[in-house]
């Protein structure tokens, strides 16, 4: 597990091992909002010589006030997209070698959201990522989640060109009762109060992610958007191949 909060991770690890004593869980520090942290994590992981069959890009910050990351990139775009883009790039050779050596399909899973349907009107604001004056907490979140889908789609094409046995998909996990709305205390309070009746719990929210990452029915399926453990229909912008290519080039310029 690559995690930002090592104390919380220790609690989760303990719970997993208690439920499944044969589980082997390793925890490594990883802050997706920091490129330095991503690079250190990837370097340490690759140096360990461990296999990598499945990569789940799941970190997220939602609707936070305008702020910049350590790398001077708007925080939602930095955490939800750029960190995952960099991490995937740095671990890709390990994914490829594992798939080749094991002859088992590798899978890359981007946890997006139905919020990808509500970005800024142009989709990705390449020239205004850090524009504080026109910043919208909701549209910026939608932009970052749209980027998750576009990233998986463009990656699918590149993996197919390379002829490697790795798939890339994105998904909407559902509306889940978590602390994602912690930056909006009133809304968060309401969600906490009614969430147990209307929203998915954490286990239900993880179901689609587990399905896309592990289920035999998804073997060979790539470049799709899943919802409720089924192939769903993403937005028109999410299917824009030119936008996906432009985002890839833009993201490469940010991480290099």
Secondary structure as UniProt FT lines:
FT   STRAND          2..3
FT   HELIX           6..19
FT   TURN            21..22
FT   STRAND          28..29
FT   TURN            32..33
FT   HELIX           35..47
FT   TURN            48..49
FT   STRAND          54..57
FT   TURN            70..71
FT   HELIX           75..77
FT   HELIX           78..82
FT   HELIX           83..102
FT   STRAND          106..111
FT   HELIX           114..117
FT   TURN            121..122
FT   TURN            126..127
FT   TURN            129..130
FT   TURN            133..134
FT   HELIX           137..162
FT   STRAND          166..172
FT   TURN            180..183
FT   HELIX           185..198
FT   HELIX           202..214
FT   HELIX           216..218
FT   TURN            219..220
FT   STRAND          225..227
FT   TURN            228..229
FT   STRAND          230..231
FT   HELIX           237..239
FT   HELIX           241..255
//
